[in-house]
Amino acid sequence: MSKHIMLGGLVAVVLASLVGVAFAAPAHADYYPYPATLSCWGSSSSVMSGQQVTFTAQYSGYSSYPYSVPTWSAPNGYPSTGNGTTFSTTFWNYGSTQQTYTVTVSDGVQTASCSVTVYPVQPTWTPVPPYPTYTPYPPYPGSLQCSPSQTWSSYGQDVTLSAWGGNGTYTWSAPEGNPNAGSGSSFTTRFYNTSGSTRTYTVTVSTYDSYYGTRSSNCTVNVQSYTGYTPTPTPYYGYGTVGLSITGRNITRGQSSQYSSVSGSPGDTIDLFLHVQAHGYLTGVWATDFLPAGLSYVQGSTTLNGYVAADGVTSTGLNIGSLSDGQEAVIKFSVVVQGASIPSMGAVTVYDNAQARADSAGTVSSQMTVTLGSQLAISQVSAVKTGPADSLIYALALAALATGAYALYTRSALFNRRAAFAEIGRLSRNTDLDFSK
């Protein structure tokens, strides 16, 4: 009997095991008859620098995720990591060409990737916050703007424009304007339109740095044509011409007069004079001197018609203002002869050049010869008359003239005296008169 009971129990255990196996929970892989493939969407995107882009993790043929929550990696993106079925990030491109970045997603078993092409930042485009804080890219400096972007003016009327953005250093270009170039955060110019109808002129402001290169922005100026009236508040601008000449003197060698050429040795101080003449009524008269190598400007030495003037005649130029017909303005400034550009033996000839211009008048130029040498003889420097020696030369010349005149006078008096005695002797012989008494 017991044997039958034991056999029955064994059969029961075997049957229970078989039933348990049949109804046990299936393995993880049994849910999917074939592997679910992870993919990143959109697989290829194109955006502007600073524009946000969104990616989605997907499985082919399934709406649920059989593995862990997807994790994201986006090197150079902001943010650069994330979790979830979707992921948004932003890339900045400060180069000159488009750049491609890779974004990857992983569920712990599979990995998929998307690519995004980022186009460089445009001069007039500003990225949307938040701004990137990672390196190596520097902070975005802001776009360059010219303001006002469009304006109107009358013939010869001043127009003032401003720049902002960029790196804070600006240069201006105004073809046909007066002046036609400048620098700084603001720029004032004027245009002379004689076409008979309103003309549009373009003024360009530029900024440059070694990382971003040159960026530019334009303003337009609509200028009415000249109609014969005098613009207000701008005064009448004449149509004369400018005259210009250069003279100099070596004050270290005692020269007091002005000469059309000068000489000097290292350490000598030379005064240069720019003579600007107006032929017709002129306004906006400017003069600029371009010093040659070997001469350096003495700060604070410039005068205009005898009055102290600002430095700048040898760099940006000096504003003379208005000149009446036939009026002359004289700019005087000093330079020092530098030895670095001068040979130790002999001499070298350089040329000082200057230019002058005015409103509605062309630019004129003038040139003066300057001889520089380390061992110039006094006679070389004194080849033109000098101040202290002038009086001696004049005195010697006057003495020579006086001596010659006295000699002529003495000779003439002696000749007349001899003639008188000869006449007395003739009369004594031919008459009875006695002149011996």
Secondary structure, DSSP 8 states (H G I E B T S, - for coil): -HHHHHHHHHHHHHHHHHHHHHTS---GGGG-SS---EEEESSEEEEETT-EEEEEEEETTBSS-SSS--EEE-TTSBS-EEESSEEEEE----SSS-EEEEEEEE-SS-EEEEEEEEE---TT----SS----SSS-------EEESSEEEE-TT--EEEEEESTTS--EEE-TT-SS-EEESSEEEE-----SSS-EEEEEEEEEEETTTEEEEEEEEEEE----SS--SSS------EEEEEEEEEETTTT--S-BSEEEE-TT-EEEEEEEEEEES-EEEEEEEEE--TTEEE-TT--EETTEE--S-TTTT-EEEEEE-TT-EEEEEEEEEE-GGGS-SSSEEEEEEEEEEEETTEEEEEEEEEEEEETT--HHHHTTS--HHHHHHHHHHHHHHHHHHHHHHHHHHHHHHHHHHHHHHHHHHHHSS-----
